[in-house]
Amino acid sequence: MRRYTLPALGILIGAVVGFLYYYYIGCMTGTCPITSRPLNSTLYGALMGGLLVKLFKK
């Protein structure tokens, strides 16, 4: 259980940050592939959060 806590936390924080990026900054024209829709931005943030946490694990 403890093994998955840090990666899950990284994914969760990344997803929240991705959604907040869409909400506050986003894409005005709708042509941006990542930030044009909230789902894309949230999934991308979750992916980046998970990868960032993996960098610091032994």
N, CA, C and O atoms as a CHARMM CRD file, in Angstrom:
* protein
*
  232
    1    1 MET  N      0.82600  -1.19700   0.00000 PROA 1      0.00000
    2    1 MET  CA     0.00000   0.00000   0.00000 PROA 1      0.00000
    3    1 MET  C      0.86900   1.25900   0.00000 PROA 1      0.00000
    4    1 MET  O      0.61900   2.20400  -0.74900 PROA 1      0.00000
    5    2 ARG  N      1.87400   1.25100   0.83900 PROA 2      0.00000
    6    2 ARG  CA     2.73200   2.42900   0.96000 PROA 2      0.00000
    7    2 ARG  C      3.52700   2.67700  -0.32600 PROA 2      0.00000
    8    2 ARG  O      3.92500   3.80500  -0.61600 PROA 2      0.00000
    9    3 ARG  N      3.74800   1.61700  -1.08000 PROA 3      0.00000
   10    3 ARG  CA     4.50600   1.71000  -2.32800 PROA 3      0.00000
   11    3 ARG  C      3.80200   2.59700  -3.35600 PROA 3      0.00000
   12    3 ARG  O      4.45900   3.26800  -4.15100 PROA 3      0.00000
   13    4 TYR  N      2.49400   2.60100  -3.34000 PROA 4      0.00000
   14    4 TYR  CA     1.72600   3.35300  -4.33200 PROA 4      0.00000
   15    4 TYR  C      1.24500   4.71000  -3.84400 PROA 4      0.00000
   16    4 TYR  O      0.60600   5.44100  -4.60200 PROA 4      0.00000
   17    5 THR  N      1.53000   5.06000  -2.61500 PROA 5      0.00000
   18    5 THR  CA     1.02300   6.30500  -2.05400 PROA 5      0.00000
   19    5 THR  C      1.64400   7.52500  -2.72100 PROA 5      0.00000
   20    5 THR  O      0.92600   8.44100  -3.12200 PROA 5      0.00000
   21    6 LEU  N      2.95300   7.55200  -2.84300 PROA 6      0.00000
   22    6 LEU  CA     3.62700   8.71500  -3.42800 PROA 6      0.00000
   23    6 LEU  C      3.29500   8.89500  -4.91200 PROA 6      0.00000
   24    6 LEU  O      2.99500  10.01700  -5.32100 PROA 6      0.00000
   25    7 PRO  N      3.33300   7.84300  -5.73600 PROA 7      0.00000
   26    7 PRO  CA     2.92700   8.02800  -7.13500 PROA 7      0.00000
   27    7 PRO  C      1.46500   8.47100  -7.28500 PROA 7      0.00000
   28    7 PRO  O      1.14900   9.29700  -8.14100 PROA 7      0.00000
   29    8 ALA  N      0.58600   7.92200  -6.45800 PROA 8      0.00000
   30    8 ALA  CA    -0.82800   8.32200  -6.52500 PROA 8      0.00000
   31    8 ALA  C     -0.99900   9.77500  -6.13400 PROA 8      0.00000
   32    8 ALA  O     -1.81500  10.48600  -6.72000 PROA 8      0.00000
   33    9 LEU  N     -0.24200  10.21700  -5.15500 PROA 9      0.00000
   34    9 LEU  CA    -0.30300  11.61500  -4.74100 PROA 9      0.00000
   35    9 LEU  C      0.21900  12.52800  -5.85100 PROA 9      0.00000
   36    9 LEU  O     -0.34700  13.59300  -6.09900 PROA 9      0.00000
   37   10 GLY  N      1.29300  12.11300  -6.51600 PROA 10     0.00000
   38   10 GLY  CA     1.82600  12.88900  -7.63700 PROA 10     0.00000
   39   10 GLY  C      0.83500  12.99100  -8.78300 PROA 10     0.00000
   40   10 GLY  O      0.69200  14.05000  -9.39400 PROA 10     0.00000
   41   11 ILE  N      0.15600  11.89800  -9.07400 PROA 11     0.00000
   42   11 ILE  CA    -0.84400  11.89500 -10.14700 PROA 11     0.00000
   43   11 ILE  C     -2.02100  12.78500  -9.77800 PROA 11     0.00000
   44   11 ILE  O     -2.51800  13.53800 -10.61600 PROA 11     0.00000
   45   12 LEU  N     -2.46400  12.70400  -8.53900 PROA 12     0.00000
   46   12 LEU  CA    -3.59300  13.51500  -8.09200 PROA 12     0.00000
   47   12 LEU  C     -3.25300  15.01000  -8.13700 PROA 12     0.00000
   48   12 LEU  O     -4.03700  15.81500  -8.64100 PROA 12     0.00000
   49   13 ILE  N     -2.10000  15.36800  -7.61700 PROA 13     0.00000
   50   13 ILE  CA    -1.70300  16.78000  -7.62800 PROA 13     0.00000
   51   13 ILE  C     -1.51000  17.26800  -9.06000 PROA 13     0.00000
   52   13 ILE  O     -1.89400  18.39000  -9.38800 PROA 13     0.00000
   53   14 GLY  N     -0.91900  16.43500  -9.91400 PROA 14     0.00000
   54   14 GLY  CA    -0.74700  16.79600 -11.31300 PROA 14     0.00000
   55   14 GLY  C     -2.07500  17.01400 -12.02400 PROA 14     0.00000
   56   14 GLY  O     -2.20700  17.93400 -12.83200 PROA 14     0.00000
   57   15 ALA  N     -3.05600  16.17300 -11.72600 PROA 15     0.00000
   58   15 ALA  CA    -4.37400  16.32600 -12.34200 PROA 15     0.00000
   59   15 ALA  C     -5.04200  17.62200 -11.89700 PROA 15     0.00000
   60   15 ALA  O     -5.65500  18.31500 -12.70900 PROA 15     0.00000
   61   16 VAL  N     -4.92900  17.94800 -10.62800 PROA 16     0.00000
   62   16 VAL  CA    -5.51600  19.19300 -10.12400 PROA 16     0.00000
   63   16 VAL  C     -4.83200  20.39800 -10.75600 PROA 16     0.00000
   64   16 VAL  O     -5.49800  21.34700 -11.17200 PROA 16     0.00000
   65   17 VAL  N     -3.51000  20.36200 -10.82900 PROA 17     0.00000
   66   17 VAL  CA    -2.76600  21.47100 -11.43900 PROA 17     0.00000
   67   17 VAL  C     -3.10900  21.58500 -12.92500 PROA 17     0.00000
   68   17 VAL  O     -3.23800  22.69500 -13.44200 PROA 17     0.00000
   69   18 GLY  N     -3.25700  20.46000 -13.61100 PROA 18     0.00000
   70   18 GLY  CA    -3.64000  20.48700 -15.02000 PROA 18     0.00000
   71   18 GLY  C     -5.00800  21.10800 -15.22700 PROA 18     0.00000
   72   18 GLY  O     -5.19600  21.90100 -16.14900 PROA 18     0.00000
   73   19 PHE  N     -5.95900  20.76000 -14.38300 PROA 19     0.00000
   74   19 PHE  CA    -7.29000  21.35400 -14.50000 PROA 19     0.00000
   75   19 PHE  C     -7.25900  22.83900 -14.17700 PROA 19     0.00000
   76   19 PHE  O     -7.89800  23.63800 -14.86100 PROA 19     0.00000
   77   20 LEU  N     -6.52000  23.21300 -13.14100 PROA 20     0.00000
   78   20 LEU  CA    -6.42400  24.63300 -12.79900 PROA 20     0.00000
   79   20 LEU  C     -5.75100  25.42800 -13.91000 PROA 20     0.00000
   80   20 LEU  O     -6.10900  26.58000 -14.15500 PROA 20     0.00000
   81   21 TYR  N     -4.79600  24.82900 -14.56900 PROA 21     0.00000
   82   21 TYR  CA    -4.16500  25.49500 -15.70800 PROA 21     0.00000
   83   21 TYR  C     -5.19600  25.73000 -16.81200 PROA 21     0.00000
   84   21 TYR  O     -5.24800  26.81500 -17.39100 PROA 21     0.00000
   85   22 TYR  N     -6.01000  24.72600 -17.10300 PROA 22     0.00000
   86   22 TYR  CA    -7.07300  24.89200 -18.10000 PROA 22     0.00000
   87   22 TYR  C     -8.05000  25.97900 -17.67300 PROA 22     0.00000
   88   22 TYR  O     -8.43500  26.82400 -18.48000 PROA 22     0.00000
   89   23 TYR  N     -8.44400  25.96000 -16.42400 PROA 23     0.00000
   90   23 TYR  CA    -9.47500  26.87200 -15.93900 PROA 23     0.00000
   91   23 TYR  C     -9.00500  28.32900 -15.94200 PROA 23     0.00000
   92   23 TYR  O     -9.73700  29.21600 -16.38000 PROA 23     0.00000
   93   24 TYR  N     -7.79700  28.57200 -15.45800 PROA 24     0.00000
   94   24 TYR  CA    -7.34400  29.95400 -15.31600 PROA 24     0.00000
   95   24 TYR  C     -6.57600  30.47300 -16.52800 PROA 24     0.00000
   96   24 TYR  O     -6.62100  31.67200 -16.80200 PROA 24     0.00000
   97   25 ILE  N     -5.88200  29.62200 -17.25500 PROA 25     0.00000
   98   25 ILE  CA    -5.08100  30.08200 -18.38800 PROA 25     0.00000
   99   25 ILE  C     -5.70300  29.58200 -19.68600 PROA 25     0.00000
  100   25 ILE  O     -6.11500  30.37900 -20.52900 PROA 25     0.00000
  101   26 GLY  N     -5.76900  28.28800 -19.84400 PROA 26     0.00000
  102   26 GLY  CA    -6.45900  27.66400 -20.96300 PROA 26     0.00000
  103   26 GLY  C     -6.01200  28.12300 -22.33000 PROA 26     0.00000
  104   26 GLY  O     -4.88200  28.57500 -22.51500 PROA 26     0.00000
  105   27 CYS  N     -6.91500  28.00200 -23.28600 PROA 27     0.00000
  106   27 CYS  CA    -6.65600  28.35000 -24.67200 PROA 27     0.00000
  107   27 CYS  C     -7.85800  29.11900 -25.19800 PROA 27     0.00000
  108   27 CYS  O     -8.96000  28.57700 -25.28400 PROA 27     0.00000
  109   28 MET  N     -7.65000  30.35100 -25.54200 PROA 28     0.00000
  110   28 MET  CA    -8.76000  31.20400 -25.99900 PROA 28     0.00000
  111   28 MET  C     -9.31300  30.78800 -27.36400 PROA 28     0.00000
  112   28 MET  O    -10.52100  30.87400 -27.58600 PROA 28     0.00000
  113   29 THR  N     -8.45400  30.34000 -28.27600 PROA 29     0.00000
  114   29 THR  CA    -8.90900  30.04600 -29.63100 PROA 29     0.00000
  115   29 THR  C     -9.47900  28.64400 -29.78900 PROA 29     0.00000
  116   29 THR  O    -10.24400  28.38900 -30.71900 PROA 29     0.00000
  117   30 GLY  N     -9.11700  27.73600 -28.89600 PROA 30     0.00000
  118   30 GLY  CA    -9.59600  26.37000 -28.99200 PROA 30     0.00000
  119   30 GLY  C     -8.74800  25.49600 -29.89100 PROA 30     0.00000
  120   30 GLY  O     -9.11800  24.35500 -30.16600 PROA 30     0.00000
  121   31 THR  N     -7.61200  26.00900 -30.35600 PROA 31     0.00000
  122   31 THR  CA    -6.75600  25.23600 -31.25300 PROA 31     0.00000
  123   31 THR  C     -5.58700  24.57800 -30.54100 PROA 31     0.00000
  124   31 THR  O     -4.83100  23.83200 -31.16300 PROA 31     0.00000
  125   32 CYS  N     -5.42600  24.83200 -29.28000 PROA 32     0.00000
  126   32 CYS  CA    -4.33000  24.22700 -28.51500 PROA 32     0.00000
  127   32 CYS  C     -4.69300  22.76600 -28.21900 PROA 32     0.00000
  128   32 CYS  O     -5.77100  22.50100 -27.68500 PROA 32     0.00000
  129   33 PRO  N     -3.81700  21.82100 -28.55500 PROA 33     0.00000
  130   33 PRO  CA    -4.19100  20.40900 -28.39900 PROA 33     0.00000
  131   33 PRO  C     -4.33500  19.95400 -26.94600 PROA 33     0.00000
  132   33 PRO  O     -5.13500  19.06100 -26.66500 PROA 33     0.00000
  133   34 ILE  N     -3.59500  20.53500 -26.03400 PROA 34     0.00000
  134   34 ILE  CA    -3.64600  20.07100 -24.64900 PROA 34     0.00000
  135   34 ILE  C     -4.62100  20.89600 -23.82400 PROA 34     0.00000
  136   34 ILE  O     -5.40300  20.32800 -23.06200 PROA 34     0.00000
  137   35 THR  N     -4.59900  22.19100 -23.94900 PROA 35     0.00000
  138   35 THR  CA    -5.38100  23.04100 -23.05600 PROA 35     0.00000
  139   35 THR  C     -6.72100  23.48300 -23.63700 PROA 35     0.00000
  140   35 THR  O     -7.38100  24.34200 -23.05300 PROA 35     0.00000
  141   36 SER  N     -7.13700  22.92800 -24.75500 PROA 36     0.00000
  142   36 SER  CA    -8.41500  23.34700 -25.32300 PROA 36     0.00000
  143   36 SER  C     -9.60600  22.68500 -24.62200 PROA 36     0.00000
  144   36 SER  O    -10.71100  23.22600 -24.63700 PROA 36     0.00000
  145   37 ARG  N     -9.38700  21.52400 -24.01100 PROA 37     0.00000
  146   37 ARG  CA   -10.44400  20.81300 -23.29300 PROA 37     0.00000
  147   37 ARG  C     -9.96500  20.47000 -21.89200 PROA 37     0.00000
  148   37 ARG  O     -8.78400  20.18100 -21.70200 PROA 37     0.00000
  149   38 PRO  N    -10.86000  20.49400 -20.90200 PROA 38     0.00000
  150   38 PRO  CA   -10.43000  20.20600 -19.53100 PROA 38     0.00000
  151   38 PRO  C     -9.94400  18.76800 -19.34100 PROA 38     0.00000
  152   38 PRO  O     -9.04700  18.53100 -18.53200 PROA 38     0.00000
  153   39 LEU  N    -10.50900  17.81600 -20.05900 PROA 39     0.00000
  154   39 LEU  CA   -10.08000  16.42700 -19.91600 PROA 39     0.00000
  155   39 LEU  C     -8.63600  16.26200 -20.37400 PROA 39     0.00000
  156   39 LEU  O     -7.83900  15.61800 -19.69300 PROA 39     0.00000
  157   40 ASN  N     -8.29800  16.83500 -21.51700 PROA 40     0.00000
  158   40 ASN  CA    -6.92800  16.73500 -22.02000 PROA 40     0.00000
  159   40 ASN  C     -5.93600  17.35300 -21.04900 PROA 40     0.00000
  160   40 ASN  O     -4.89500  16.76600 -20.75300 PROA 40     0.00000
  161   41 SER  N     -6.25700  18.51700 -20.56400 PROA 41     0.00000
  162   41 SER  CA    -5.36600  19.22100 -19.64800 PROA 41     0.00000
  163   41 SER  C     -5.20300  18.46200 -18.33100 PROA 41     0.00000
  164   41 SER  O     -4.10300  18.39300 -17.78400 PROA 41     0.00000
  165   42 THR  N     -6.28500  17.90100 -17.83100 PROA 42     0.00000
  166   42 THR  CA    -6.23200  17.14300 -16.58200 PROA 42     0.00000
  167   42 THR  C     -5.42000  15.86800 -16.74300 PROA 42     0.00000
  168   42 THR  O     -4.60200  15.54800 -15.88100 PROA 42     0.00000
  169   43 LEU  N     -5.62700  15.13800 -17.82500 PROA 43     0.00000
  170   43 LEU  CA    -4.87300  13.91000 -18.05700 PROA 43     0.00000
  171   43 LEU  C     -3.39300  14.19900 -18.27600 PROA 43     0.00000
  172   43 LEU  O     -2.54000  13.45700 -17.79000 PROA 43     0.00000
  173   44 TYR  N     -3.08300  15.26000 -18.99500 PROA 44     0.00000
  174   44 TYR  CA    -1.69000  15.63300 -19.22100 PROA 44     0.00000
  175   44 TYR  C     -1.02400  16.01700 -17.90300 PROA 44     0.00000
  176   44 TYR  O      0.12000  15.64000 -17.65100 PROA 44     0.00000
  177   45 GLY  N     -1.72900  16.75600 -17.07300 PROA 45     0.00000
  178   45 GLY  CA    -1.19000  17.11900 -15.76700 PROA 45     0.00000
  179   45 GLY  C     -0.96500  15.90100 -14.89500 PROA 45     0.00000
  180   45 GLY  O      0.04000  15.82200 -14.18800 PROA 45     0.00000
  181   46 ALA  N     -1.88600  14.94900 -14.93500 PROA 46     0.00000
  182   46 ALA  CA    -1.72600  13.71400 -14.15700 PROA 46     0.00000
  183   46 ALA  C     -0.51600  12.92600 -14.64000 PROA 46     0.00000
  184   46 ALA  O      0.24300  12.39400 -13.82900 PROA 46     0.00000
  185   47 LEU  N     -0.33300  12.85100 -15.93800 PROA 47     0.00000
  186   47 LEU  CA     0.81700  12.15300 -16.49700 PROA 47     0.00000
  187   47 LEU  C      2.12100  12.81800 -16.06800 PROA 47     0.00000
  188   47 LEU  O      3.05800  12.14100 -15.64600 PROA 47     0.00000
  189   48 MET  N      2.17900  14.12100 -16.17300 PROA 48     0.00000
  190   48 MET  CA     3.38500  14.84900 -15.78900 PROA 48     0.00000
  191   48 MET  C      3.65200  14.73900 -14.28100 PROA 48     0.00000
  192   48 MET  O      4.80600  14.62500 -13.86800 PROA 48     0.00000
  193   49 GLY  N      2.60900  14.77100 -13.47000 PROA 49     0.00000
  194   49 GLY  CA     2.77100  14.61400 -12.03000 PROA 49     0.00000
  195   49 GLY  C      3.31100  13.23900 -11.67000 PROA 49     0.00000
  196   49 GLY  O      4.18000  13.11300 -10.80700 PROA 49     0.00000
  197   50 GLY  N      2.79700  12.21100 -12.33100 PROA 50     0.00000
  198   50 GLY  CA     3.28500  10.85700 -12.08700 PROA 50     0.00000
  199   50 GLY  C      4.72900  10.67600 -12.51900 PROA 50     0.00000
  200   50 GLY  O      5.51300  10.02500 -11.82800 PROA 50     0.00000
  201   51 LEU  N      5.08000  11.25200 -13.66300 PROA 51     0.00000
  202   51 LEU  CA     6.45900  11.14700 -14.13500 PROA 51     0.00000
  203   51 LEU  C      7.41800  11.93300 -13.26000 PROA 51     0.00000
  204   51 LEU  O      8.54800  11.50200 -13.02900 PROA 51     0.00000
  205   52 LEU  N      6.97900  13.07200 -12.77600 PROA 52     0.00000
  206   52 LEU  CA     7.83000  13.88100 -11.91900 PROA 52     0.00000
  207   52 LEU  C      8.14000  13.14600 -10.61400 PROA 52     0.00000
  208   52 LEU  O      9.27200  13.19500 -10.13300 PROA 52     0.00000
  209   53 VAL  N      7.16300  12.47900 -10.04800 PROA 53     0.00000
  210   53 VAL  CA     7.37500  11.72500  -8.81400 PROA 53     0.00000
  211   53 VAL  C      8.32900  10.55400  -9.08000 PROA 53     0.00000
  212   53 VAL  O      9.16200  10.23000  -8.23300 PROA 53     0.00000
  213   54 LYS  N      8.21200   9.92800 -10.23800 PROA 54     0.00000
  214   54 LYS  CA     9.07700   8.79700 -10.56500 PROA 54     0.00000
  215   54 LYS  C     10.54200   9.21000 -10.64800 PROA 54     0.00000
  216   54 LYS  O     11.42400   8.38600 -10.40900 PROA 54     0.00000
  217   55 LEU  N     10.81600  10.46300 -10.98000 PROA 55     0.00000
  218   55 LEU  CA    12.19700  10.93600 -11.06500 PROA 55     0.00000
  219   55 LEU  C     12.90400  10.87700  -9.72300 PROA 55     0.00000
  220   55 LEU  O     14.11200  10.64700  -9.67200 PROA 55     0.00000
  221   56 PHE  N     12.17700  11.07900  -8.64400 PROA 56     0.00000
  222   56 PHE  CA    12.77700  11.17700  -7.31800 PROA 56     0.00000
  223   56 PHE  C     12.75800   9.87300  -6.53400 PROA 56     0.00000
  224   56 PHE  O     13.27100   9.82300  -5.41600 PROA 56     0.00000
  225   57 LYS  N     12.17500   8.81400  -7.09800 PROA 57     0.00000
  226   57 LYS  CA    12.17700   7.51000  -6.42100 PROA 57     0.00000
  227   57 LYS  C     13.47500   6.78000  -6.70200 PROA 57     0.00000
  228   57 LYS  O     14.06700   6.93200  -7.77100 PROA 57     0.00000
  229   58 LYS  N     13.91700   5.98100  -5.72800 PROA 58     0.00000
  230   58 LYS  CA    15.12600   5.17600  -5.92400 PROA 58     0.00000
  231   58 LYS  C     14.85100   3.98800  -6.80200 PROA 58     0.00000
  232   58 LYS  O     15.75600   3.19900  -7.07400 PROA 58     0.00000
